[in-house]
């Protein structure tokens, strides 16, 4: 909410920017994010403040300016694409226009868009990628959906004992694609547009499907879902279906994906909320008997 509202032109009707900044000040102070708290206080000075809050804000102002000017490094988000540590609030956020709303929660170094858990808003270890221009998205889906046996045959792996070798090869190929993306000069200029990692044919067919998530048109599914390829490769209006591909680069961290609202979550948190409330914590979708929500 803060990133999409930091410019006054992006504040929706009924949302008080003063309230957002006040809550940010209090929360940042509790987390020792003193730099962020100071940023919020400076912005708050330009807003109308009710008389009941003015005395509280005065105390907060004195308390925060008596502390270190930096944020606690333990709470700063790290980019899983380039490894850069990012500030909680970018200096350029206040200059962004309505045209860039929703696109400013990204890495300051490589412009990678952060994908957050919609329960605690931690940055999830997901990297967006796309097949090279010569590979249709339907073909990319087909390659990723290949069975374990098909991939072993393609790489000459004839026994399950070679599973570690295959995982290592998959990681090596994908890492090479990420490195090429980071070395692309177009990503190192002042252009702030996000550009997914381009993945070639060999890298696509090596990807373990349980680590891949796909957003396709109005539907979304995990690649380990027990869905038929014909259902996944459906066309719309006779045209090639565009997909958004994401890879979990830390498979030991389970990730869940709601098939209805298309939000990502930490798998353990998602399952706990589903058991507690009976549905998705964001949209309350509950028909998980017929829809997969990610790696189980």
C-alpha positions as CSV (number, residue, x, y, z in Angstrom):
1,X,0.0,0.0,0.0
2,X,2.8,2.4,0.8
3,X,4.7,1.8,-2.4
4,X,1.6,2.3,-4.5
5,X,0.5,5.4,-2.5
6,X,3.9,7.1,-1.9
7,X,3.1,9.6,-4.6
8,X,0.0,11.7,-3.8
9,X,-1.4,11.2,-7.3
10,X,-1.7,7.5,-6.6
11,X,-3.7,7.7,-3.3
12,X,-7.2,6.1,-3.8
13,X,-10.3,7.7,-2.5
14,X,-11.0,7.1,1.1
15,X,-7.4,6.4,2.0
16,X,-5.6,8.9,4.3
17,X,-2.0,9.3,3.3
18,X,-1.4,10.9,6.8
19,X,-2.7,7.7,8.4
20,X,-0.4,5.6,6.2
21,X,2.7,7.7,7.1
22,X,1.8,7.8,10.8
23,X,1.5,4.0,11.0
24,X,4.7,3.6,9.0
25,X,6.5,5.9,11.5
26,X,5.3,3.8,14.5
27,X,6.0,0.5,12.9
28,X,9.5,1.5,11.6
29,X,10.4,2.9,15.0
30,X,9.5,-0.5,16.6
31,X,11.7,-2.3,14.1
32,X,14.6,0.0,14.5
33,X,14.1,1.2,10.9
34,X,15.1,4.7,11.8
35,X,15.9,5.9,8.3
36,X,12.4,4.9,7.1
37,X,10.8,6.4,10.2
38,X,12.5,9.7,9.5
39,X,11.4,9.6,5.9
40,X,7.8,9.1,7.0
41,X,8.0,11.9,9.5
42,X,9.3,14.3,6.9
43,X,6.5,13.4,4.6
44,X,4.0,13.7,7.5
45,X,5.0,17.3,8.1
46,X,3.3,18.2,4.7
47,X,0.0,16.6,5.7
48,X,-2.9,17.7,7.9
49,X,-2.5,16.2,11.4
50,X,-5.3,16.1,13.8
51,X,-4.8,18.0,17.1
52,X,-5.0,14.7,19.0
53,X,-2.0,13.3,17.2
54,X,0.2,16.4,17.1
55,X,1.7,15.8,20.6
56,X,2.3,12.1,19.9
57,X,4.1,13.0,16.6
58,X,6.2,15.5,18.4
59,X,7.5,12.9,20.9
60,X,8.1,10.4,18.0
61,X,10.1,13.1,16.2
62,X,12.4,13.7,19.1
63,X,12.8,10.0,19.8
64,X,13.7,9.0,16.3
65,X,16.1,11.9,15.6
66,X,18.0,10.9,18.7
67,X,18.7,7.4,17.2
68,X,21.0,6.2,14.5
69,X,20.0,7.5,11.0
70,X,20.1,4.0,9.4
71,X,17.7,1.1,9.1
72,X,18.4,-2.1,10.9
73,X,20.2,-4.2,8.2
74,X,18.5,-7.4,9.4
75,X,15.1,-6.2,8.1
76,X,16.3,-4.9,4.7
77,X,15.0,-7.0,1.7
78,X,17.5,-8.9,-0.4
79,X,17.0,-9.4,-4.2
80,X,17.1,-13.1,-5.1
81,X,18.2,-12.3,-8.6
82,X,21.3,-10.1,-8.1
83,X,21.8,-10.4,-4.3
84,X,21.7,-6.7,-3.7
85,X,20.4,-5.4,-0.3
86,X,17.5,-2.9,-0.9
87,X,16.3,0.0,1.3
88,X,12.8,-0.2,2.7
89,X,11.9,3.0,0.9
90,X,13.6,4.0,-2.3
91,X,14.7,7.7,-2.7
92,X,13.0,7.8,-6.1
93,X,9.6,6.5,-4.8
94,X,8.3,10.0,-4.1
95,X,9.0,11.1,-7.7
96,X,7.1,8.2,-9.4
97,X,4.0,9.0,-11.3
98,X,0.7,7.2,-11.6
99,X,2.0,5.5,-14.7
100,X,4.5,3.5,-12.6
101,X,2.1,2.6,-9.8
102,X,2.7,-1.0,-8.7
103,X,6.0,-1.2,-10.4
104,X,8.2,0.5,-7.8
105,X,8.5,-2.5,-5.4
106,X,11.6,-3.7,-7.2
107,X,15.3,-4.1,-6.8
108,X,17.3,-0.8,-7.0
109,X,20.1,-2.6,-8.9
110,X,18.5,-5.0,-11.5
111,X,14.9,-3.8,-11.5
112,X,13.7,-7.3,-10.5
113,X,10.1,-7.1,-9.3
114,X,9.7,-8.4,-5.8
115,X,7.1,-11.1,-5.2
116,X,5.7,-11.0,-1.7
117,X,3.9,-13.3,0.6
118,X,0.4,-11.8,1.1
119,X,0.4,-12.8,4.8
120,X,3.6,-11.2,6.2
121,X,4.8,-9.5,3.0
122,X,8.2,-11.2,3.1
123,X,10.0,-11.2,-0.3
124,X,9.7,-14.7,-1.7
125,X,12.6,-16.4,-3.6
126,X,10.9,-16.2,-7.0
127,X,12.6,-15.1,-10.2
128,X,10.5,-14.3,-13.2
129,X,11.7,-15.7,-16.5
130,X,10.5,-15.9,-20.1
131,X,11.5,-18.2,-23.0
132,X,13.6,-16.7,-25.7
133,X,11.7,-15.1,-28.6
134,X,12.1,-18.1,-30.9
135,X,10.2,-20.3,-28.4
136,X,6.4,-20.0,-28.1
137,X,5.0,-20.0,-24.6
138,X,3.0,-23.1,-25.4
139,X,6.3,-24.9,-26.3
140,X,7.9,-23.6,-23.1
141,X,5.1,-25.1,-21.1
142,X,5.4,-28.4,-22.9
143,X,9.1,-28.6,-22.1
144,X,8.7,-27.8,-18.4
145,X,5.8,-30.3,-18.1
146,X,7.9,-33.2,-19.4
147,X,8.0,-36.1,-17.1
148,X,11.1,-37.1,-15.1
149,X,11.7,-40.0,-17.5
150,X,11.6,-37.7,-20.5
151,X,14.1,-35.4,-19.0
152,X,16.4,-38.3,-18.0
153,X,16.2,-39.6,-21.6
154,X,17.0,-36.2,-23.0
155,X,20.0,-35.7,-20.9
156,X,21.2,-39.3,-21.0
157,X,20.5,-39.9,-17.3
158,X,19.4,-43.5,-17.0
159,X,19.1,-44.0,-13.3
160,X,17.6,-42.3,-10.3
161,X,21.1,-42.1,-8.9
162,X,21.8,-39.2,-11.3
163,X,19.0,-37.0,-9.7
164,X,21.6,-34.8,-8.0
165,X,23.5,-34.4,-11.2
166,X,20.3,-33.3,-13.0
167,X,19.4,-30.8,-10.3
168,X,22.9,-29.4,-10.4
169,X,22.7,-29.1,-14.2
170,X,19.3,-27.4,-14.0
171,X,20.7,-24.9,-11.5
172,X,23.8,-24.2,-13.5
173,X,21.9,-23.6,-16.7
174,X,19.4,-21.3,-15.1
175,X,22.1,-19.4,-13.2
176,X,23.9,-18.8,-16.5
177,X,20.7,-17.3,-17.9
178,X,20.4,-15.0,-14.9
179,X,24.0,-14.0,-15.2
180,X,23.5,-13.1,-18.9
181,X,20.4,-11.0,-17.9
182,X,22.4,-9.1,-15.3
183,X,25.2,-8.5,-17.7
184,X,22.8,-7.0,-20.3
185,X,23.7,-3.4,-20.7
186,X,20.0,-2.5,-21.1
187,X,19.5,-3.5,-17.5
188,X,22.3,-1.4,-16.2
189,X,21.2,2.0,-17.6
190,X,18.6,4.3,-16.1
191,X,15.7,2.4,-17.5
192,X,13.5,1.2,-14.6
193,X,11.4,-1.2,-16.6
194,X,11.4,-4.8,-15.3
195,X,12.8,-7.3,-17.8
196,X,12.4,-11.1,-17.0
197,X,15.3,-13.4,-17.4
198,X,15.4,-15.0,-20.9
199,X,15.7,-18.8,-20.8
200,X,16.8,-20.9,-23.7
201,X,15.7,-24.3,-24.9
202,X,18.1,-26.4,-22.9
203,X,17.5,-24.5,-19.7
204,X,13.7,-24.8,-20.1
205,X,13.8,-28.6,-20.5
206,X,16.0,-29.0,-17.5
207,X,13.8,-27.0,-15.1
208,X,12.2,-29.1,-12.3
209,X,8.5,-28.6,-12.6
210,X,7.9,-28.6,-8.8
211,X,9.9,-25.3,-8.7
212,X,8.0,-23.5,-11.5
213,X,4.8,-21.4,-11.2
214,X,2.9,-20.1,-14.2
215,X,0.3,-17.4,-14.5
216,X,-1.6,-17.9,-17.7
217,X,-4.4,-15.5,-18.8
218,X,-7.1,-15.6,-16.1
219,X,-5.8,-18.8,-14.5
220,X,-2.7,-19.7,-12.6
221,X,-1.3,-23.0,-11.6
222,X,1.8,-24.7,-10.1
223,X,3.7,-26.9,-12.5
224,X,3.4,-29.9,-10.1
225,X,-0.4,-29.8,-10.3
226,X,-1.9,-33.0,-11.6
227,X,-3.4,-31.2,-14.7
228,X,-3.4,-32.6,-18.2
229,X,-1.0,-30.8,-20.7
230,X,-4.0,-30.2,-23.0
231,X,-5.6,-28.1,-20.3
232,X,-2.5,-26.2,-19.6
233,X,-1.8,-25.5,-23.3
234,X,-5.2,-24.1,-24.1
235,X,-5.3,-21.3,-26.6
236,X,-7.5,-18.2,-26.4
237,X,-9.2,-16.7,-29.4
238,X,-6.9,-18.8,-31.7
239,X,-3.9,-16.9,-30.5
240,X,-0.8,-17.9,-28.6
241,X,-1.5,-17.7,-24.9
242,X,1.0,-15.4,-23.0
243,X,2.2,-16.7,-19.7
244,X,4.2,-15.4,-16.8
245,X,6.8,-17.9,-15.5
246,X,8.4,-17.8,-12.1
247,X,11.0,-20.1,-10.6
248,X,11.6,-20.8,-6.9
249,X,15.3,-20.5,-6.5
250,X,15.3,-21.8,-2.9
251,X,13.2,-25.1,-3.2
252,X,13.6,-25.7,0.6
253,X,11.3,-22.7,1.1
254,X,7.8,-24.0,0.3
255,X,5.6,-21.6,-1.7
256,X,1.8,-21.8,-2.2
257,X,-0.2,-20.2,-4.9
258,X,-3.9,-19.5,-4.7
259,X,-5.6,-20.6,-8.0
260,X,-8.3,-18.0,-7.5
261,X,-6.8,-14.7,-6.5
262,X,-3.3,-15.4,-7.9
263,X,-1.4,-14.4,-4.7
264,X,1.7,-16.1,-3.4
265,X,2.3,-17.2,0.2
266,X,4.7,-19.1,2.3
267,X,3.3,-22.6,2.1
268,X,3.3,-23.3,5.8
269,X,1.5,-20.0,6.6
270,X,-1.0,-20.6,3.8
271,X,-1.9,-24.1,5.0
272,X,-2.3,-22.9,8.6
273,X,-4.7,-20.2,7.5
274,X,-6.6,-22.6,5.2
275,X,-7.0,-25.0,8.2
276,X,-7.9,-22.2,10.5
277,X,-10.4,-20.3,8.4
278,X,-11.3,-22.8,5.7
279,X,-10.0,-20.8,2.7
280,X,-7.4,-18.6,1.2
281,X,-6.4,-15.8,3.6
282,X,-6.8,-13.2,0.9
283,X,-9.8,-14.2,-1.2
284,X,-11.3,-17.0,1.0
285,X,-11.3,-19.5,-2.0
286,X,-11.8,-23.0,-0.5
287,X,-12.2,-25.5,-3.4
288,X,-8.7,-27.0,-3.0
289,X,-10.0,-30.6,-3.6
290,X,-10.0,-29.8,-7.3
291,X,-7.3,-27.1,-7.5
292,X,-3.7,-27.3,-6.6
293,X,-2.1,-24.5,-4.6
294,X,1.5,-25.3,-5.1
295,X,4.1,-27.8,-4.0
296,X,2.7,-30.3,-1.5
